[in-house]
Amino acid sequence: MADYQVTSATFDALLKEDYITQEIVDAINKATVFKSKLTRTQTIDGRRAIYAVQVAVAQGNGSRAEGAALPNYGAGQFQDAIVNTFSHYARFIVTGQAEVFSSRNAFVQFVERTLKDTKEGLMLNIGRQSWGDGTGTISLTSGSTAQGSTTFTAGSAYGVLWGSVSTNTTMLYRPGMILQFVNYSTGAPITTNGGQGYTVTGITGTTITFSPMLDATVASGSRVTLVGSYNQEMEGWLKMVATAAFMTGNTSTTLNLGTTIYHNIDRNTATVWNGNVTDAAQAALSLTLIRAIKDALFVRGGLPDLCIGSTQVVRDYEALLTPNQRYVPAIKLEGGATAIEHDGLPFTKDKDAPAQALNLVKTDEIRWAQRNDPDFIRQGDQILQKVTGYDMKEAVLRWYANLDTPEPRYQAMLYNLLVAP
C-alpha cells in the first residue's frame, strides 16, 4: 500500500476552526479553578479594554435642617481602568520527513497528539499565569548557582516566601520548559544563554536540572522566568488582590513590583482600587483567622462565592471542621473540580495556588479581557507555513488576553500561613 502524503491543505483541514475553538478554549477556561465561573469580555479599544471606575462618591449629598441651604453640588469621581492584553503563543514544527505517513489514520493520530501537546502546554502556562503578578516569575533561586552549573535549587514560588514550602517542589516546573534568570529587583537579565534559554531536563524535589551549562553566576534570590517572558505575562491573582503596599514591598512576603498602579489606576491615591491582603505572619490556619478575613472583606461589600487554597491549606482547613459544624457533601464546580461547602462558602484547591495562602474569590468579578479566541496565524488560507531554509513547516497558535477584576475590593487573600509539607 502506498504511503499517505500530507499536504498543507489536508493538515489545515484537520485544524478546522470548530475543533480548535472547542478544544483550546475549553482548555483555557479549565486551566485554573477560580475561573470556573469566569465571564469572558471582549476588549473595546483595539489592544485595550477601557472602563470607568468610581474612585470617590458624589459630593452633593448631605442632611440639612428645615429651611437650610442645600448641599453643594458635585458628581462622583471616575478614572479609566485600562487593561492591556498580553500576547500568548503556542508553536509547533512538522518536518518534511513527518509529512509522509503509512496511512491517513497514522497522520490523524500524529496531528491529534501534536494538538494535545499544544493544549496541555497552554493549560499549564495559563494556569500558572492566572495566579502570578505579571512578571512571569516561576520561582526564585534558593542559594547561589555558579557559572558552569547544570542544576539550581528552586524556592519561593511566584517570587514569594509563602509560594511553596521548603521541602516541596514548587510544582510549577516541567521538563522542556526554557528558562532565563533575571535580577530580582530590576528585572534585568542575568543570563538568557544568548536568548536561547536553558531547557529543563529533570526535576527532583526542589532541584531543577537544565542544559546547557550556565554561562554566568546566578545570585541567590534571582527570578526564574520563561525565556523572553519577563513582564510579558497576564496580571493574575497576586496583582488583582494586592494593595499598594503589598505591590511595592521589597521583602520575601511581598511582590517588589516597583509600582502601585494596577490597570492604569494608582492604588496609593484611589484606595477603593486596593484588594484585601492579610499577613498571617506564619500563624497556623484557624477558624478565627478565616472569620477575620471574611469580615474584613464583608466590610468592603465583598461576598465571595469560592474559597481556594493549595493542597496543604485545604488539608489544614478540613482538619478544622468538627462534627458539630455545618458542612455539606462535596459539590461539583465547572471544569471538573470539586469543593466542600462550609459556612455558606464552597472550598476547593488548585494545584498551582501558592502553598501557604487562603484565597477568597468573587468569581463573577474576574473576567477575560481578550481581543480574540485562540486561533492560528494564517498565510493566505494556510495554517501550516514553510520555514525558510529548512525542510519543515510550522504552525503558530496565538491569543491576546489578560485577566481583569473591575472590583479588586471584592477579592481577599490570607497569606504567609504556617503549613506542613
C-alpha positions as a Markdown table, in Angstrom:
| # | Residue | x | y | z |
|---|---|---|---|---|
| 1 | Met | 0.0 | 0.0 | 0.0 |
| 2 | Ala | 1.3 | 3.5 | -0.9 |
| 3 | Asp | 2.4 | 5.9 | 1.7 |
| 4 | Tyr | 0.0 | 8.8 | 2.7 |
| 5 | Gln | 1.4 | 12.1 | 1.5 |
| 6 | Val | 0.4 | 15.1 | 3.7 |
| 7 | Thr | -0.2 | 18.5 | 2.1 |
| 8 | Ser | -0.9 | 21.8 | 3.7 |
| 9 | Ala | -4.5 | 21.6 | 2.6 |
| 10 | Thr | -5.0 | 18.2 | 4.4 |
| 11 | Phe | -3.2 | 19.4 | 7.5 |
| 12 | Asp | -5.3 | 22.6 | 7.6 |
| 13 | Ala | -8.5 | 20.7 | 7.1 |
| 14 | Leu | -7.7 | 18.8 | 10.3 |
| 15 | Leu | -7.2 | 22.0 | 12.2 |
| 16 | Lys | -10.6 | 23.4 | 11.3 |
| 17 | Glu | -11.9 | 26.3 | 13.4 |
| 18 | Asp | -14.6 | 24.5 | 15.3 |
| 19 | Tyr | -12.1 | 21.9 | 16.5 |
| 20 | Ile | -9.6 | 24.5 | 17.7 |
| 21 | Thr | -12.3 | 26.6 | 19.3 |
| 22 | Gln | -13.8 | 23.7 | 21.2 |
| 23 | Glu | -10.6 | 22.1 | 22.4 |
| 24 | Ile | -8.3 | 25.1 | 23.1 |
| 25 | Val | -10.9 | 27.5 | 24.5 |
| 26 | Asp | -12.2 | 24.8 | 26.8 |
| 27 | Ala | -8.7 | 24.0 | 28.0 |
| 28 | Ile | -8.0 | 27.7 | 28.8 |
| 29 | Asn | -11.2 | 28.1 | 30.8 |
| 30 | Lys | -10.4 | 25.0 | 32.8 |
| 31 | Ala | -6.8 | 25.9 | 33.4 |
| 32 | Thr | -7.4 | 27.2 | 37.0 |
| 33 | Val | -10.2 | 26.7 | 39.5 |
| 34 | Phe | -11.1 | 30.3 | 40.2 |
| 35 | Lys | -12.1 | 30.8 | 36.6 |
| 36 | Ser | -14.8 | 28.1 | 36.8 |
| 37 | Lys | -17.5 | 30.8 | 36.6 |
| 38 | Leu | -15.4 | 33.2 | 34.5 |
| 39 | Thr | -17.3 | 35.8 | 32.5 |
| 40 | Arg | -15.4 | 36.5 | 29.2 |
| 41 | Thr | -15.4 | 40.0 | 27.8 |
| 42 | Gln | -14.1 | 41.4 | 24.6 |
| 43 | Thr | -11.8 | 44.4 | 24.6 |
| 44 | Ile | -13.4 | 47.6 | 23.2 |
| 45 | Asp | -10.4 | 49.7 | 22.1 |
| 46 | Gly | -8.1 | 47.6 | 20.0 |
| 47 | Arg | -5.4 | 46.2 | 22.3 |
| 48 | Arg | -7.0 | 47.5 | 25.4 |
| 49 | Ala | -10.2 | 47.3 | 27.4 |
| 50 | Ile | -11.3 | 50.6 | 29.0 |
| 51 | Tyr | -14.0 | 51.1 | 31.6 |
| 52 | Ala | -14.7 | 53.8 | 34.2 |
| 53 | Val | -14.0 | 53.1 | 37.9 |
| 54 | Gln | -15.6 | 55.3 | 40.6 |
| 55 | Val | -12.8 | 56.3 | 42.9 |
| 56 | Ala | -14.8 | 58.8 | 45.0 |
| 57 | Val | -18.6 | 59.2 | 45.7 |
| 58 | Ala | -20.7 | 62.2 | 44.7 |
| 59 | Gln | -20.1 | 65.2 | 46.9 |
| 60 | Gly | -23.7 | 66.6 | 46.6 |
| 61 | Asn | -25.1 | 64.6 | 49.4 |
| 62 | Gly | -26.0 | 65.6 | 53.0 |
| 63 | Ser | -28.8 | 66.1 | 55.5 |
| 64 | Arg | -29.9 | 69.6 | 56.4 |
| 65 | Ala | -32.3 | 71.4 | 58.8 |
| 66 | Glu | -35.6 | 72.7 | 57.6 |
| 67 | Gly | -35.0 | 75.8 | 55.5 |
| 68 | Ala | -31.2 | 75.4 | 55.4 |
| 69 | Ala | -29.1 | 75.7 | 52.3 |
| 70 | Leu | -28.9 | 72.6 | 50.1 |
| 71 | Pro | -25.6 | 70.6 | 49.9 |
| 72 | Asn | -23.0 | 71.8 | 47.4 |
| 73 | Tyr | -23.4 | 70.1 | 44.1 |
| 74 | Gly | -20.9 | 67.6 | 43.0 |
| 75 | Ala | -20.5 | 64.4 | 40.9 |
| 76 | Gly | -18.7 | 61.2 | 41.6 |
| 77 | Gln | -15.1 | 61.0 | 40.6 |
| 78 | Phe | -14.1 | 58.4 | 38.0 |
| 79 | Gln | -10.9 | 57.2 | 36.4 |
| 80 | Asp | -10.4 | 55.0 | 33.4 |
| 81 | Ala | -9.1 | 51.5 | 34.1 |
| 82 | Ile | -7.1 | 50.4 | 31.1 |
| 83 | Val | -6.5 | 46.7 | 30.7 |
| 84 | Asn | -3.7 | 45.9 | 28.1 |
| 85 | Thr | -3.7 | 42.5 | 26.6 |
| 86 | Phe | -0.6 | 40.3 | 26.5 |
| 87 | Ser | 0.4 | 38.1 | 23.6 |
| 88 | His | 0.4 | 34.3 | 24.2 |
| 89 | Tyr | 1.7 | 31.8 | 21.6 |
| 90 | Ala | 2.0 | 28.1 | 21.1 |
| 91 | Arg | 4.2 | 27.0 | 18.2 |
| 92 | Phe | 5.0 | 23.6 | 16.7 |
| 93 | Ile | 7.0 | 22.2 | 13.8 |
| 94 | Val | 6.3 | 19.5 | 11.3 |
| 95 | Thr | 9.4 | 18.2 | 9.5 |
| 96 | Gly | 9.4 | 17.1 | 5.9 |
| 97 | Gln | 10.0 | 13.6 | 7.0 |
| 98 | Ala | 6.9 | 13.7 | 9.2 |
| 99 | Glu | 4.7 | 14.6 | 6.2 |
| 100 | Val | 4.8 | 11.1 | 4.9 |
| 101 | Phe | 2.7 | 8.5 | 6.8 |
| 102 | Ser | 1.8 | 4.9 | 6.2 |
| 103 | Ser | -1.9 | 5.7 | 6.3 |
| 104 | Arg | -4.3 | 8.6 | 6.8 |
| 105 | Asn | -5.1 | 7.2 | 10.2 |
| 106 | Ala | -1.5 | 7.4 | 11.3 |
| 107 | Phe | -1.5 | 11.1 | 10.1 |
| 108 | Val | -4.6 | 11.9 | 12.1 |
| 109 | Gln | -3.1 | 10.3 | 15.2 |
| 110 | Phe | 0.1 | 12.4 | 14.8 |
| 111 | Val | -1.9 | 15.6 | 14.5 |
| 112 | Glu | -4.1 | 14.8 | 17.4 |
| 113 | Arg | -1.0 | 14.1 | 19.5 |
| 114 | Thr | 0.6 | 17.4 | 18.5 |
| 115 | Leu | -2.6 | 19.3 | 19.3 |
| 116 | Lys | -2.9 | 17.6 | 22.7 |
| 117 | Asp | 0.7 | 18.6 | 23.5 |
| 118 | Thr | -0.1 | 22.2 | 22.5 |
| 119 | Lys | -3.3 | 22.2 | 24.5 |
| 120 | Glu | -1.6 | 20.8 | 27.7 |
| 121 | Gly | 1.3 | 23.2 | 27.4 |
| 122 | Leu | -1.1 | 26.1 | 27.1 |
| 123 | Met | -3.2 | 24.9 | 30.1 |
| 124 | Leu | 0.0 | 24.6 | 32.2 |
| 125 | Asn | 1.2 | 28.1 | 31.2 |
| 126 | Ile | -2.2 | 29.9 | 31.6 |
| 127 | Gly | -2.9 | 28.1 | 34.9 |
| 128 | Arg | 0.4 | 29.4 | 36.3 |
| 129 | Gln | -0.1 | 32.9 | 34.9 |
| 130 | Ser | -3.5 | 33.1 | 36.4 |
| 131 | Trp | -2.0 | 33.1 | 39.9 |
| 132 | Gly | 1.0 | 35.3 | 39.1 |
| 133 | Asp | 1.7 | 39.0 | 39.3 |
| 134 | Gly | 2.5 | 39.7 | 35.6 |
| 135 | Thr | 6.3 | 39.5 | 36.0 |
| 136 | Gly | 6.3 | 35.9 | 34.9 |
| 137 | Thr | 8.3 | 34.7 | 38.0 |
| 138 | Ile | 8.0 | 30.9 | 38.3 |
| 139 | Ser | 10.2 | 30.9 | 41.4 |
| 140 | Leu | 13.3 | 32.4 | 42.9 |
| 141 | Thr | 16.7 | 30.6 | 43.1 |
| 142 | Ser | 17.5 | 29.3 | 46.6 |
| 143 | Gly | 21.2 | 29.7 | 47.0 |
| 144 | Ser | 23.8 | 31.0 | 44.6 |
| 145 | Thr | 24.3 | 29.0 | 41.3 |
| 146 | Ala | 27.8 | 29.1 | 39.9 |
| 147 | Gln | 28.8 | 29.5 | 36.3 |
| 148 | Gly | 29.1 | 26.1 | 34.6 |
| 149 | Ser | 26.3 | 24.6 | 36.8 |
| 150 | Thr | 23.6 | 22.4 | 35.3 |
| 151 | Thr | 21.3 | 22.5 | 38.4 |
| 152 | Phe | 19.7 | 25.1 | 40.6 |
| 153 | Thr | 17.5 | 24.9 | 43.7 |
| 154 | Ala | 14.0 | 26.4 | 43.3 |
| 155 | Gly | 12.2 | 28.1 | 46.2 |
| 156 | Ser | 9.6 | 30.8 | 46.8 |
| 157 | Ala | 7.1 | 30.0 | 44.0 |
| 158 | Tyr | 5.9 | 33.1 | 42.3 |
| 159 | Gly | 8.7 | 35.0 | 44.0 |
| 160 | Val | 7.2 | 35.0 | 47.5 |
| 161 | Leu | 8.3 | 33.0 | 50.5 |
| 162 | Trp | 4.9 | 31.5 | 51.0 |
| 163 | Gly | 4.6 | 30.4 | 47.4 |
| 164 | Ser | 5.9 | 26.9 | 48.3 |
| 165 | Val | 7.1 | 25.0 | 51.4 |
| 166 | Ser | 10.9 | 24.4 | 51.6 |
| 167 | Thr | 10.7 | 20.6 | 51.4 |
| 168 | Asn | 8.4 | 20.5 | 48.5 |
| 169 | Thr | 8.9 | 21.3 | 44.8 |
| 170 | Thr | 7.0 | 24.4 | 43.6 |
| 171 | Met | 5.2 | 22.1 | 41.1 |
| 172 | Leu | 5.4 | 24.9 | 38.6 |
| 173 | Tyr | 8.3 | 23.4 | 36.6 |
| 174 | Arg | 8.1 | 20.8 | 33.9 |
| 175 | Pro | 10.7 | 19.1 | 31.7 |
| 176 | Gly | 11.0 | 21.0 | 28.4 |
| 177 | Met | 10.5 | 24.5 | 29.8 |
| 178 | Ile | 13.0 | 27.0 | 28.5 |
| 179 | Leu | 14.2 | 29.3 | 31.3 |
| 180 | Gln | 16.1 | 32.5 | 31.9 |
| 181 | Phe | 17.4 | 34.2 | 35.1 |
| 182 | Val | 16.8 | 37.8 | 35.9 |
| 183 | Asn | 17.7 | 40.2 | 38.7 |
| 184 | Tyr | 15.1 | 40.2 | 41.5 |
| 185 | Ser | 14.8 | 43.9 | 41.9 |
| 186 | Thr | 15.4 | 45.4 | 38.5 |
| 187 | Gly | 14.3 | 42.5 | 36.2 |
| 188 | Ala | 17.5 | 43.0 | 34.2 |
| 189 | Pro | 18.6 | 39.7 | 32.6 |
| 190 | Ile | 21.4 | 37.9 | 34.4 |
| 191 | Thr | 21.7 | 35.2 | 31.7 |
| 192 | Thr | 19.4 | 34.1 | 28.8 |
| 193 | Asn | 22.1 | 31.9 | 27.1 |
| 194 | Gly | 22.2 | 34.3 | 24.2 |
| 195 | Gly | 18.4 | 34.4 | 24.0 |
| 196 | Gln | 18.1 | 30.6 | 23.6 |
| 197 | Gly | 17.4 | 30.0 | 27.3 |
| 198 | Tyr | 18.1 | 26.9 | 29.4 |
| 199 | Thr | 16.0 | 23.8 | 28.9 |
| 200 | Val | 14.7 | 21.9 | 32.0 |
| 201 | Thr | 15.7 | 18.3 | 31.7 |
| 202 | Gly | 14.8 | 16.9 | 35.1 |
| 203 | Ile | 13.1 | 17.8 | 38.4 |
| 204 | Thr | 14.0 | 16.1 | 41.7 |
| 205 | Gly | 12.3 | 17.7 | 44.7 |
| 206 | Thr | 13.4 | 21.3 | 44.6 |
| 207 | Thr | 16.4 | 20.6 | 42.4 |
| 208 | Ile | 15.9 | 21.7 | 38.7 |
| 209 | Thr | 18.3 | 20.2 | 36.2 |
| 210 | Phe | 18.8 | 22.0 | 32.9 |
| 211 | Ser | 21.1 | 22.3 | 29.9 |
| 212 | Pro | 23.3 | 23.8 | 28.6 |
| 213 | Met | 25.6 | 24.9 | 31.5 |
| 214 | Leu | 25.2 | 28.3 | 33.0 |
| 215 | Asp | 27.3 | 30.9 | 31.3 |
| 216 | Ala | 27.2 | 33.3 | 34.3 |
| 217 | Thr | 26.8 | 33.0 | 38.1 |
| 218 | Val | 23.2 | 33.5 | 39.3 |
| 219 | Ala | 22.8 | 35.0 | 42.7 |
| 220 | Ser | 20.5 | 33.6 | 45.4 |
| 221 | Gly | 17.1 | 35.1 | 45.2 |
| 222 | Ser | 17.1 | 35.7 | 41.4 |
| 223 | Arg | 13.9 | 35.4 | 39.5 |
| 224 | Val | 13.4 | 32.5 | 37.1 |
| 225 | Thr | 11.0 | 33.0 | 34.2 |
| 226 | Leu | 10.4 | 31.5 | 30.8 |
| 227 | Val | 12.9 | 33.0 | 28.3 |
| 228 | Gly | 11.6 | 36.3 | 26.9 |
| 229 | Ser | 8.5 | 36.3 | 29.2 |
| 230 | Tyr | 9.6 | 38.7 | 32.0 |
| 231 | Asn | 6.9 | 41.3 | 32.5 |
| 232 | Gln | 5.0 | 39.9 | 29.5 |
| 233 | Glu | 2.6 | 37.6 | 31.3 |
| 234 | Met | -1.0 | 38.1 | 32.5 |
| 235 | Glu | -1.7 | 40.1 | 35.6 |
| 236 | Gly | -3.2 | 37.3 | 37.7 |
| 237 | Trp | -4.4 | 36.8 | 41.2 |
| 238 | Leu | -1.5 | 38.2 | 43.1 |
| 239 | Lys | -1.8 | 41.5 | 41.4 |
| 240 | Met | -5.6 | 41.6 | 41.4 |
| 241 | Val | -5.9 | 41.1 | 45.1 |
| 242 | Ala | -2.9 | 43.3 | 46.1 |
| 243 | Thr | -2.8 | 46.6 | 47.9 |
| 244 | Ala | -0.4 | 49.4 | 47.1 |
| 245 | Ala | 1.9 | 48.4 | 50.0 |
| 246 | Phe | 1.8 | 44.7 | 49.0 |
| 247 | Met | 2.8 | 45.5 | 45.4 |
| 248 | Thr | 5.8 | 47.6 | 46.2 |
| 249 | Gly | 7.1 | 46.0 | 49.4 |
| 250 | Asn | 10.7 | 44.7 | 48.9 |
| 251 | Thr | 10.5 | 41.6 | 51.2 |
| 252 | Ser | 10.2 | 37.9 | 50.8 |
| 253 | Thr | 6.4 | 38.1 | 51.5 |
| 254 | Thr | 5.5 | 40.9 | 49.1 |
| 255 | Leu | 5.8 | 41.4 | 45.3 |
| 256 | Asn | 8.5 | 44.1 | 44.8 |
| 257 | Leu | 6.9 | 45.3 | 41.6 |
| 258 | Gly | 8.1 | 48.9 | 41.9 |
| 259 | Thr | 4.7 | 50.3 | 41.1 |
| 260 | Thr | 1.4 | 50.9 | 42.9 |
| 261 | Ile | -0.5 | 51.1 | 39.6 |
| 262 | Tyr | -3.0 | 48.4 | 38.6 |
| 263 | His | -4.6 | 48.7 | 35.2 |
| 264 | Asn | -3.8 | 52.4 | 34.9 |
| 265 | Ile | -5.1 | 53.5 | 38.4 |
| 266 | Asp | -2.8 | 54.3 | 41.3 |
| 267 | Arg | -3.8 | 52.3 | 44.4 |
| 268 | Asn | -2.0 | 54.8 | 46.6 |
| 269 | Thr | -4.4 | 57.6 | 45.7 |
| 270 | Ala | -7.5 | 55.5 | 44.8 |
| 271 | Thr | -7.9 | 53.3 | 47.9 |
| 272 | Val | -11.1 | 51.8 | 46.6 |
| 273 | Trp | -8.9 | 50.1 | 43.9 |
| 274 | Asn | -7.0 | 48.1 | 46.6 |
| 275 | Gly | -7.7 | 44.5 | 47.1 |
| 276 | Asn | -7.5 | 42.8 | 50.5 |
| 277 | Val | -4.4 | 41.0 | 51.8 |
| 278 | Thr | -3.7 | 39.9 | 55.3 |
| 279 | Asp | -0.3 | 38.6 | 56.5 |
| 280 | Ala | -0.8 | 35.6 | 58.8 |
| 281 | Ala | 2.8 | 36.0 | 59.9 |
| 282 | Gln | 3.4 | 32.3 | 59.9 |
| 283 | Ala | 0.4 | 31.5 | 62.1 |
| 284 | Ala | -1.4 | 28.2 | 61.6 |
| 285 | Leu | -4.7 | 28.3 | 59.8 |
| 286 | Ser | -7.6 | 28.7 | 62.2 |
| 287 | Leu | -11.3 | 29.4 | 62.0 |
| 288 | Thr | -10.6 | 32.7 | 63.8 |
| 289 | Leu | -8.3 | 33.8 | 61.0 |
| 290 | Ile | -10.7 | 32.8 | 58.4 |
| 291 | Arg | -13.5 | 34.6 | 60.1 |
| 292 | Ala | -11.4 | 37.8 | 60.4 |
| 293 | Ile | -10.5 | 37.9 | 56.7 |
| 294 | Lys | -14.2 | 37.2 | 55.7 |
| 295 | Asp | -15.3 | 40.0 | 58.0 |
| 296 | Ala | -12.7 | 42.4 | 56.6 |
| 297 | Leu | -14.0 | 41.6 | 53.1 |
| 298 | Phe | -17.6 | 41.9 | 54.1 |
| 299 | Val | -17.0 | 45.4 | 55.4 |
| 300 | Arg | -15.9 | 46.5 | 51.9 |
| 301 | Gly | -19.0 | 44.9 | 50.4 |
| 302 | Gly | -17.4 | 41.7 | 49.2 |
| 303 | Leu | -19.4 | 38.5 | 49.2 |
| 304 | Pro | -17.1 | 35.7 | 47.9 |
| 305 | Asp | -18.6 | 32.7 | 46.2 |
| 306 | Leu | -15.5 | 30.5 | 46.3 |
| 307 | Cys | -12.5 | 29.8 | 48.6 |
| 308 | Ile | -9.4 | 28.4 | 47.1 |
| 309 | Gly | -6.2 | 27.0 | 48.7 |
| 310 | Ser | -3.3 | 24.7 | 48.0 |
| 311 | Thr | -3.5 | 21.0 | 48.8 |
| 312 | Gln | -1.7 | 21.8 | 52.1 |
| 313 | Val | -4.2 | 24.6 | 53.1 |
| 314 | Val | -7.2 | 22.5 | 52.1 |
| 315 | Arg | -5.9 | 19.7 | 54.3 |
| 316 | Asp | -5.4 | 22.1 | 57.2 |
| 317 | Tyr | -8.9 | 23.6 | 56.7 |
| 318 | Glu | -10.6 | 20.2 | 56.6 |
| 319 | Ala | -8.9 | 19.3 | 59.9 |
| 320 | Leu | -10.6 | 22.4 | 61.5 |
| 321 | Leu | -14.1 | 21.0 | 60.7 |
| 322 | Thr | -15.7 | 19.2 | 63.5 |
| 323 | Pro | -19.0 | 17.2 | 63.6 |
| 324 | Asn | -21.0 | 19.9 | 65.2 |
| 325 | Gln | -20.1 | 22.4 | 62.5 |
| 326 | Arg | -22.3 | 22.6 | 59.4 |
| 327 | Tyr | -20.9 | 21.4 | 56.2 |
| 328 | Val | -22.4 | 19.6 | 53.2 |
| 329 | Pro | -21.0 | 16.8 | 50.9 |
| 330 | Ala | -18.7 | 17.7 | 48.1 |
| 331 | Ile | -20.1 | 19.7 | 45.3 |
| 332 | Lys | -19.0 | 19.9 | 41.6 |
| 333 | Leu | -17.6 | 23.0 | 40.1 |
| 334 | Glu | -17.4 | 23.8 | 36.3 |
| 335 | Gly | -14.2 | 22.4 | 34.8 |
| 336 | Gly | -14.4 | 19.2 | 36.9 |
| 337 | Ala | -13.1 | 20.5 | 40.2 |
| 338 | Thr | -14.9 | 19.6 | 43.5 |
| 339 | Ala | -15.4 | 21.6 | 46.6 |
| 340 | Ile | -16.7 | 21.2 | 50.1 |
| 341 | Glu | -19.1 | 23.8 | 51.4 |
| 342 | His | -18.9 | 25.3 | 54.9 |
| 343 | Asp | -20.4 | 28.4 | 56.4 |
| 344 | Gly | -22.1 | 29.1 | 53.1 |
| 345 | Leu | -18.8 | 29.1 | 51.1 |
| 346 | Pro | -17.6 | 26.4 | 48.7 |
| 347 | Phe | -14.0 | 25.5 | 49.4 |
| 348 | Thr | -11.6 | 23.9 | 46.9 |
| 349 | Lys | -8.0 | 23.5 | 45.9 |
| 350 | Asp | -5.8 | 24.3 | 42.9 |
| 351 | Lys | -2.5 | 22.6 | 42.1 |
| 352 | Asp | -1.0 | 26.0 | 41.1 |
| 353 | Ala | -2.2 | 28.0 | 44.1 |
| 354 | Pro | 0.6 | 29.5 | 46.3 |
| 355 | Ala | 1.1 | 26.8 | 49.0 |
| 356 | Gln | 0.7 | 29.0 | 52.1 |
| 357 | Ala | -2.3 | 31.2 | 51.2 |
| 358 | Leu | -6.1 | 31.1 | 51.5 |
| 359 | Asn | -7.9 | 33.0 | 48.7 |
| 360 | Leu | -11.5 | 34.3 | 48.9 |
| 361 | Val | -12.8 | 34.8 | 45.4 |
| 362 | Lys | -15.8 | 36.6 | 43.9 |
| 363 | Thr | -15.6 | 34.7 | 40.6 |
| 364 | Asp | -18.2 | 36.8 | 38.7 |
| 365 | Glu | -15.8 | 39.8 | 39.2 |
| 366 | Ile | -12.9 | 38.1 | 37.4 |
| 367 | Arg | -13.0 | 38.1 | 33.6 |
| 368 | Trp | -11.0 | 37.8 | 30.4 |
| 369 | Ala | -10.0 | 41.0 | 28.6 |
| 370 | Gln | -9.2 | 39.5 | 25.2 |
| 371 | Arg | -9.0 | 40.5 | 21.6 |
| 372 | Asn | -9.9 | 37.1 | 20.1 |
| 373 | Asp | -10.4 | 33.5 | 20.8 |
| 374 | Pro | -7.2 | 31.5 | 20.3 |
| 375 | Asp | -6.6 | 31.0 | 16.5 |
| 376 | Phe | -3.8 | 30.1 | 14.2 |
| 377 | Ile | -1.7 | 32.6 | 12.3 |
| 378 | Arg | -2.5 | 32.2 | 8.6 |
| 379 | Gln | -0.6 | 33.0 | 5.4 |
| 380 | Gly | -3.4 | 33.3 | 2.9 |
| 381 | Asp | -5.7 | 30.4 | 3.8 |
| 382 | Gln | -2.9 | 28.2 | 5.0 |
| 383 | Ile | -2.2 | 27.5 | 8.7 |
| 384 | Leu | 0.9 | 25.3 | 8.1 |
| 385 | Gln | 3.7 | 27.6 | 6.7 |
| 386 | Lys | 7.1 | 26.8 | 5.2 |
| 387 | Val | 10.1 | 27.6 | 7.4 |
| 388 | Thr | 12.7 | 29.3 | 5.3 |
| 389 | Gly | 15.9 | 27.3 | 4.7 |
| 390 | Tyr | 14.6 | 24.1 | 6.4 |
| 391 | Asp | 12.7 | 21.0 | 5.3 |
| 392 | Met | 9.9 | 21.7 | 7.7 |
| 393 | Lys | 6.7 | 23.7 | 8.2 |
| 394 | Glu | 5.3 | 25.4 | 11.3 |
| 395 | Ala | 2.0 | 26.4 | 12.9 |
| 396 | Val | 1.6 | 29.2 | 15.4 |
| 397 | Leu | -1.4 | 29.5 | 17.7 |
| 398 | Arg | -1.9 | 33.0 | 19.1 |
| 399 | Trp | -4.1 | 34.5 | 21.8 |
| 400 | Tyr | -4.2 | 38.1 | 23.0 |
| 401 | Ala | -5.6 | 38.3 | 26.5 |
| 402 | Asn | -5.2 | 39.4 | 30.1 |
| 403 | Leu | -7.1 | 38.8 | 33.3 |
| 404 | Asp | -9.0 | 41.6 | 35.0 |
| 405 | Thr | -11.2 | 42.3 | 38.0 |
| 406 | Pro | -13.2 | 45.5 | 38.0 |
| 407 | Glu | -13.7 | 45.2 | 41.7 |
| 408 | Pro | -10.5 | 44.3 | 43.5 |
| 409 | Arg | -12.0 | 45.2 | 46.8 |
| 410 | Tyr | -14.2 | 42.1 | 46.5 |
| 411 | Gln | -11.2 | 39.7 | 46.5 |
| 412 | Ala | -9.1 | 38.7 | 49.5 |
| 413 | Met | -6.1 | 36.7 | 50.5 |
| 414 | Leu | -4.8 | 35.4 | 53.8 |
| 415 | Tyr | -1.1 | 34.7 | 53.1 |
| 416 | Asn | 2.1 | 33.6 | 54.7 |
| 417 | Leu | 0.4 | 30.8 | 56.7 |
| 418 | Leu | 2.3 | 28.2 | 58.6 |
| 419 | Val | 1.7 | 24.8 | 56.8 |
| 420 | Ala | 3.5 | 21.5 | 56.9 |
| 421 | Pro | 4.6 | 19.8 | 53.6 |
